[in-house]
Amino acid sequence: IKIERPDGGDDTRQWGPPYAQDAQGRETTESAYYLSTNRGKRSVAVDLANPEGARLVRELAKRCDVLVENFKVGGLAKFGLAYNDIRIDNPALIYCSISAFGQDGPDADKPGYDAMIQGMGGLMSITGVPDGQPGAGPMKVGVAVADLMTGMYATTAILGALEHRHISGEGQHIDIALLDCLIALTSFQTINYFVSGEVPQRLGNGHPNIVPYQVFACKGGHIILAVANDS
């Protein structure tokens, strides 16, 4: 059940074109982007700033297994919807907070979008054309990988919390940060740095550890050679 604000709903509804068409081929107000991230959900518009709206959300939370929110840190507390407020009526609730920088720390109160997290987390510095070549410079990945991987990590954490609840009967508050997840996504590139002391560079379609593992331009288009061992 997706809770949206009454004045326009989820921002991604307007992230178009393209927009979905109805049965008569007429363009609707729902963007393809919105549809990609909200498949299978039921939508409810609630004004959280209205006491009655906040009460409705608390009533929903009483009978839910999991609540996921991505307000800025403390954003729901002013409506009486923080974890410590909600768990009073449903101590078995699993409450997952997704934010840019986590629930504590020097940047906890700051907002963040996928693109800036790709930059801060180092992914853009290892993606794109190498320095010294035409078109060189930091480049983001073609989909919102920081958002998507944070969603995957959140799902894993929620499943772990559900398993814990099967044993203990207790819910939990899960703290998931976009920046944490993006840095984890840099994987072997980060470990390459810790082992060698050399900052990873952009290699285009090349690979820092394996050759040939790249794209080659050919007469009829491009081919990919991915050779991970000598045999």
Summary of the structure (lengths in Angstrom):
residues: 231
radius of gyration: 21.9
end to end distance: 51.8
largest distance: 67.7
contacts: 587
relative contact order: 0.10
helix: 35%
strand: 18%
